[in-house]
Amino acid sequence: SYTFQKDVLTKHYEILRQTESEPVRIVEPIVWQPDLEIRRVDDSRIDFVSRGMTLRVEAKGAALRVDADASAKYVQPYPALKAIPLVMDVPGDLAGTRTNLSLSYRIVHETH
């Protein structure tokens, strides 16, 4: 489900593992810009800075990472846009485990 607020979009996930399995990853595309700067704040927060704006992405219940080296293996539906994969690594691997997590996008500030 999604929650929309004035300055933040939050995606909510509930993962129920039916069997023991491979690690679960949720991949979100971040549009790449030539001047994009990626700032890893901690395991659950990454800031993307470009053109004087900061997009803060924060996960609750999972670790975040940018998999820029593997971006070629993901299908890009719009060839004119290049996206880098933002990956949420979902913890747990036992059958019957339920994991609740969220991913929030927020524009933090704009400089001129």
N, C-alpha and C positions, 0 to 999 in steps of 0.2 A: 504494500500500500504506500501511498505518498501523503506527505503533510506539506502544505504550502503555507508559509508565513510571509510577512512583509519582506524580509531580506534573506530567507533561507528556504531551500527545498530539501526535504529529508525523505529518503527512500527507506522503508522498513521491510525487513526480510525475516522469515521464519523458516529455518531449515530443519526438517525431520529426516534423520537418516534411518532408512528401513533395514539396511544391512551394513556390515563393516565394508568400508569402501576406500577408494583413493581419496586423497585430499580434495576438498571442495574449494573452488575458486569462483568468485564473481568478478567478471571483467567489465569495466566501464571505459568507454573511449573518452579521451581528452584531446580536443583539437590542438594540434601542434602549430605554433607560430614561429617564425624565424628567430624572434627575440625572446622566446619563452625561457624563463628561468624556473627551475624546479627546486624548491626548498623543502627538504624533509625536516619537519619540526620534531617529530617523535614517531614511534611505531604506528600510531593511529591518526596522524595528521600530516598532510602535505599541502604546501602552498604553491600555487602556480602563478607566477608574476609575469605580466606582459602588458606593454603599452600603458603603464601607469596604473594598472588595476591588479588586484590580488584575488584569485579564486582560492578560497580555503576549503579543502575537502577533509572531512573528519569522519572516522569510523568509530562506532561503539560496538564492542563485542568481537572485533576482528582486527588483524594487522593489515596495514596498507603498504603497497609498494608500487613503484612504476617499473614496468617491464619494457623499457624503451628498446633494448637490444632485440627483443622478440617481436617487435611491432610488425615485421614483414609477414609473420605467420597468421595474422588476423585479417579477415576479409574487410575491405574498406568499401562500403556501398556507394560512396561518392568519391570517385577517383581524384577530383580536384581538391579534396580535403585530406590532409594527412592527420591521423590520430595516433596517439600513443596509448597503450593499455595501462590503466590504473587497476591493480589487482587487489581484491580483498581475499585474504587467506582465512577461510572459516575454520575455527578450531574444532577438535573432536573427530573421532573416527569410529566410535562404537555404535553398534546397532541400537536403535531406540533413543539416541540422544537428540534433543531438541535444542536448537541454537537460535536465539533472537539477536538480531544485529541491525544496525542502521548505518546509513551513509548520508552525510549532510554536505550540501554545497552552499557556500556563502560568499558574496562579494564583500571583502573586508573594507577596502578603502580605494579611493581614486585620487591620484595626484595629477596636478596640471603643471 
